[in-house]
Amino acid sequence: MTPTFTLENRLPADYFTEALRSDALHGLTAHPKSLPPTWFYDAHGSDLFEQITALPEYYPTRTEHGILTARAPEIAAAVHARTLVELGSGSSVKTRLLLDAMLAAGPLREYVPVDVSESALRQAAKGLGQSYPDLGVHALVADFHQHLGLAGTRGPRLLAFLGGTIGNLLPEARAAFLARVAAELEPGDALLLGTDLVKDPATLVAAYDDSAGVTAEFNKNVLSVLDHGLDADFAPDDFRHVAVWDAEHEWIEMRLRALHPLSVKVRELDLVVFFEEGEDLHTETSAKFREQGVRDELQRAGLTLRHWWTDPAEQYALSLSFPAGG
């Protein structure tokens, strides 16, 4: 059978509009105020994040890339997967390291990238089709909280969740997500998980508050998303970017702190939002992990961690886990 590119859109037509309305209404009327990090990534936000990944302070992307470069053949040998499913695939840049190793190992036939951005999936698929003409690509436009992309695929399967994105889920949501992964994986399948590790606070904070101010612009861009999407009148200059290390929970929080008392109109929601001077709008939580903690969380979900790979400085880790008893 000739490999093909197919694209399946599982998102409702009004997905982004309704999700933004719901998240903004809930988050801006909560105490404390918050927004999920999903809304960083409009076209400008995505460009800014690409700049962030190249900053000297931002180690996760290049460190994960280094681990994949060194360990992809071991990963491929440990799973012998016929299908690679990747959650939040975006541009699929790092995926090529896995694809090369898995194709060299023999059995890989299909790649299933899952992302909410149809344009990113189409652009990535175009490049992959040129580089891997014998690989079938079935792109899935979906929210991985609802669709893992495993349904209808042939095993053995490797489910990849890279970039440390698991850290954006709070513990309860993370437990539910991992339990769903365990429930959908079959014997012989595996989960490849990228996790940023606990390290000295100065290094962590610098990664989220770089000296060039790119992360600050990235954080404030969420206000522009609200302005454009909900006819709001946020002014980014009314807020200061803040990155805080929470030692008790071992996670980084990004916030936008009001520089003076504010009232902001969100016309699409018929809402006026008041900020006191110094009040924070929480925009991201990024949990950091320890090996035993990852192992325990996976085990509680029904997964067994069998491989753990880090960089020489032990800043970041990739782990490979299998269904318990599988």
N, C-alpha and C positions, 0 to 999 in steps of 0.2 A: 504494500500500500504506500502510495506517495505521501510523504509528510505534508501537513497542511497547517495554515494558520487560521484559527477560528476565534471569534470574540463573542462572548456571551455576557449580556448586561443584566445583572440581577437587581439593580437599583431602581426604585420607582422614579417616574419622571420628575417628581417634585422633591426628590430625596434631599438635595443640598439646601433648598429653600426652607423646607419644613424642619430639617435638622438644625439649621442655624437659628431659626425662630425659637425652637424648643430649647436649645442649649443656652441662648442668650436670655430668654425669659426666665428660665430656671436659675441660671448662674448669676445674673445681675440683680436678682431680687433675693438671693441667698445671703446668709451671714456666716462666714465671710463671703464676699463676692468671688466668683470664679468663672473660668471658661475652660473647656477642654482644649488640649494642644492641637486637635484636629484642624482648628481654624487658622493656624499659622500658615498653612500650605496652599494659598492661592498662587498664581503664577509668580508674583514678585516674592512671596515668602519662600517658594521653592528655590528660586534663584539665590536668595540670601542664604538659605541653608547649604546650598552647594558651595558658597563662599566660606561658610563656617567650617565645613569639613576640611578645607585646605589651610585653616589657620594653625599657627604653631601651637596654640593652647589647646586645640580640640584634637585630642588623641584617639577617641573611639573609632572613627572611620578608618584611619590608616592602620591602627593596631589590629582591628578585625581583619582588614585586608591582608596584613602580614601573616596572621594565623592561618587564614584560608590558603594563602600561597604555599605555606609550609605543610599544611595538614590535609588539603583537599584529597590527595590520593588515599590517605588513611580513611577518610570519611567515606569515600566511594567504595573502598574495599570492605568496610564494616557493614555496609547496607546492601550493596548490589541492587540498587533500586532501578526499577523500570520507569518510574514516574517521579519527577521532582516537582513539588508544589511549594511555591514561595509566597508567604504572606507579606503584604505591604511592599511589593517588589519594586515599585517605582521604575527607575531606569534600568534595573537589572545589571548594573555594572559589575558588582562583586559576584553576581551569579555566574558569570563566565568562568571564574575559577573552578566552581563546582561542576559546571557543564563539561569543561575540558576533562576534568578528572573522571567524571562519571561516564562520559562517552569512551574514554580510554579504557575504562574497566569493562565496558562491553554492553551491559543490558539496557542502558537508558534509551527510551524511545519517545518520551513525552515530557514537556515542560509546561506547568500550569502556573503562570503568574497571577496573583490576586491583588487588586488595588482598586481604590475608589476612583482613580483618575484614568478615564478611557484614553485620553490623549497620551499620557505617559506609557500606557500599555501598548498602544499602536506604534509609538515611536521606538520603544524597546524591541517590539516584535519585528519591526522592519530590519533593524540591525542584526538581530539574532538569526533571522531568516537568511541573511546574506552570509553570516559566519558559520551557521550550522544547517546546511540545506537538507540534511537527513533527519532532522529533529522536528517532530510535530509540536506545535505550540498552540495551546488552548487557553487564551487569556480570559480571565473572569473579572468583570467589573462588579465589585461587591465589597461590602463591609465585612472584614474577617470576623467581627463579633457575631455576625449572623451566618456567614458561609466560610468554611475552612478550605473549600476547593477540592476536597478529597472525594466527594460523591461522584460515582461514575468512572473513577480512574482505576487503572490496573496496578496491582502490587507486584513486587514490594515497592513501597512508596517512601520517599524522604520528604518530610514536611520541614521547610526551613523558615525560621523566624529570626531574622538577623537585625543588626543595628542597635541592639539594646532596647528595642521598642517595648519589650515585655516590662521594662521598668516604668513605663508610663501608666501601667495599670496598678491601682491600689491593691493591697493584699487580698481583699475579698473578691474583687473582680479578677485578679490574677489566678486565684484558686479556682474560680468558676471556669475561666478560660482553659487552664491546664486540664481540668477534669473533662471538659468537652473534647479536647485534643485526645486524651487517653481513651475516651469512649469511641472515637471515630477511627483511631489507628487499629490496624489488624496485626496479627502475628507476622513478624518479618518487616513491618514498617518501623520508622524511627522519626524522632524529632531532633532537629539540629537547632539549638537555641543560642543566641548571642546575648551575653550578659556583661554589663559594665561592673567592675569590681570596686569594693570599698578601698579607699586609699587616702592619702593625706588630704585634709580639707582644702588646703591652698591650691593643689592641683585640680581638684574637683570644681571649686568655685571659678577658677580661671577659665576652665573649659566652657563655662556658661556666662562668663562676663569678661570677654576678651578685651585686650587693650585697644584694638582698632574700633570697637563699638559696633561690630557687625551683629553680634547677638542682641544687643540693645535694640538695634533697628528691626531685627527679626521679631523680637518680642512685641515691640510697638506696632508692628504691621498688623497684628490681630485687630487693633482698633480701626485701621483702615478697612479691614474686611467687614467689620460691623457697620462702618459708615456707608460703604458701597452696597452692602447686602440688605441693610435694614433702615436705610435713610437716617442714620444717626449722625450726631455732630461731635463725636470724640475728636479731640485735638491731641495728637501724640506728644507734643511739647508740654502738655499739662501733666505728664507722667514721667517718672524715672524708672529705668530698668533696675531690678534688684534680683540678685541670685543669692540664695541662703542655703547653707548646709545644715540639715536637721540631724544632729548626731544621734538622737534617740531612735528615730525611725530609719536612719541611714539612707536618706534620700536628699536630693537637691530640689529646691523649690524655686521656680521663676515667678516673679511678681511684677506688676506695674503699680508704682506707688504715686498717689496723687500729690502734687506739689503744693496745692492750695485747695480750699473748698471749691467743689464743682457741682454743677447740675448739668446733666447730659440728656438730650432728647433722643429717644429711639422711636422714630415716628411710625415705623411699620408695626411696632408693638404697642403704640399709644402709651409709651412708658417714659417717665422721667426718672433718671437714676442720679442719686445724690452721693457725693463722696466728701468725706471730711479730709482735711489736710493730713497727710501721712497714712491714709487708708489704702490698703492693698487690694488689687485685683489679682487673684491667683491664676496663673496661666499654664503652669506645667509642674508636674511632679515627676522626677526621674530617679527611681530607686536604684541603689547600688547593692551588690550582692557579695556574699561569701560562698565558697564551695559547699560547705556543709548546709548552708541555708537553701541553696539551689537544690541540692540532693534531697533535702527533707521536703521541700515544696513539691518536687516531682513525685516523690514517693507517696505523699498524701493524695496526689491526683491519680495515682495508679500507673506511674511510669518509673522505670529503673534507669538511673544514670550509669552508663557503662564507660564512657570516655569523657575526659576533661582536658582541654588544651588551652594553654595561656601563652602570652608573649613572655619574653625573658624578664621583664619588669613586673609581671603579674598585674597588669592594669586592666586586662579584659580577658574574657574566657568564652570559648565555644564548648558546648557540651552536646553529647549524643546520647539520647535516651530511647528506650524501647518499652512497649507495653509490658507491664508486670506479668511474668509468667510466659511471655511470648518469645 
